[in-house]
């Protein structure tokens, strides 16, 4: 992940905190150390970690936001609206409504 960040620009990264070789906390720290502070990428944690302090651990590593797994469509939409659309870095983005099959039980 850290190498990919140097290869091309990203508007946002949805960071899994429990990756096999380097966890998302360390990856975020390395990205933050290497990036230009004027072009700071948004990093949003996506984790199933439910222990007390998990959210704070993400923020202290340099992540901007936190989404708990299982990821809900509304949480993902909120994060995109908050961090990308509100920054006006992405023009004319239309987010589709959640498919009815995701919202209704079978």
Buried (B, 14 or more C-beta within 10 A) or exposed (E): BBEEBEEEEEEBBBBBBEEEEEBBBBBBBBBBEEBEEEEEBBBBBBBEBEEEEBBEBBEEBBBBBBBBBEBEBEBBBEBBEBBBBEEEEEEEEEEEEEEEEEEEEE
